[in-house]
């Protein structure tokens, strides 16, 4: 496994783990951990997509991270 694969795998794994944990009610969908896992996972996956030069996935994962960051900020303000 090369560097790009490792970074991308970490990112996608964090996003999927957050989804799994939320789906089975281990973490709340408005909890800080959920947002942090999505921000971090999306950022890693976005960076991996940049290394691969995959523009559609750069947009997808970058947007994923930004939306999760906005959600976390809103959550912290409450």
N, C-alpha and C positions, 0 to 999 in steps of 0.2 A: 504494500500500500504506500503510495507516494504522499507527499506533503499535502497536495491539493485534495486528494481523496480523504485524508485524515481530517482536515479542517471541515470539509463538507459533511462528512459522516458525523462529526461531533455536533455540528449545527442542526442537521436534520434529526439526529437522535434526541437532542434537547427539545425540539419542537414536538416531536412525536411523544416523548415522555410526558411533556406538559399536557398534551391532548389526552393521553391515556389516563393520567392521574386525575384530570378533571372529569373525564367521562365516567369514571368509576367512583367519583366523589371523594377522592383522597385529598384533593386540593380544590379550593373555590376558584371559580372563573373570574372573580374580582379580587383575588388575593395577590399580594405582592410577589410571592414565589412564582405564580403562574405568569405574571407579566415579565419578571426577570428572566425566567426560562425562555420565554418567547423572544424577548429582546436579544438575549445572548445567542440563542439558537439561530434566529434570523440573521444576526450580524455575521456569525461564522459561516452560515450557508451563503450569504451574500458575498462575503470575501472569497469563498471557494468558487462561486460563480464568476466573480471578477477574474480570478486566476484562470478559469476555463474560457473566459470571453463569451459567456452565454448571456446576452443582453436580456432576454425575457426573464430569466431567473434572477438576474441582478435586480430588475424592477420588482419582481415578486417578493424576493427576500428582503430587499431594502424597504419596501412598503410595509412588509410584515413587522419589521423591527420598529419602524417609525410609528405605526399604529399602536403597537404594544407599549412603546415609550409614552405616547400621549395618554394611553389608558392608565399607565402607572402614575403619571403626573396628576391626572384627574383623581385617581384613588388616594394619593398622598395629600391632596388638598381637602379631602372630605374629613 
